């Protein structure tokens, strides 16, 4: 992998990176771009899911370098857990120390309405897979999502008057959406939101010693909690609509990391 790393990605000096989920591309529109590289050219797996551009962008935020990974691959596409987290390995290799993960998720908490954001305090790995398989990698998961970063983001959201929920994210393999019975099960397990990504990346990042924060754009109610049917188009559209509120938080908070 080392010989696939462009010099400018290392020499830009970025220590923080953001991974963008479905429909969250607008988060980068107000940044000052420096350069971009396609995942394929970097030897990274490329998603075929709409809303995942498949490139790394180097940008500047208030004069400081920032890496944005536009899109990710998923277990449901047929990638293994170790392949899903190759992006995390890559980011750590080029000098990233803090990783901000974002995703689109369904809300199963009646108090967390679609269109809002939830910061992850913990997760339930219900995918049946771990990116650490293959050896005795007994990594402590007591604090996957940094208390320091969560406190920082909460303070910024409060100053801006933005509602930022905090809760537990349940990761399922997908690609089908959950049934109403599965949503009721997740509620009983203590989940507040459910999706098909992020958790393998967070596990790998902690194993590599990165500081992690993660955000779910709550795009829809879980099955059975509202009338109607779910679609990926609904998810990506809701993500685009809600992107600006998280963008405001990140723009103020990231230079403080």
Protein Blocks (a to p, Z undefined) as FASTA:
>chain_A
ZZmpcfklmmnopabdcdddehilmmmmmpccfbdcdfklnopacdfbehilopacddde
ehiacdddeddddfknopafklmmmmmmmmmmnopabdcdddddddfbfklcghiacddf
bdcdfkopafkgoiacdcdfkbmpafklmmmmmmmmmmnopacddddddddebjbdcdfk
lmmmmmmnopabdcfehjlmmmmmmmnopacddddddfbdcehiagcdddfklmmmmmmm
mmmmmmmmmmmmmmmZZ
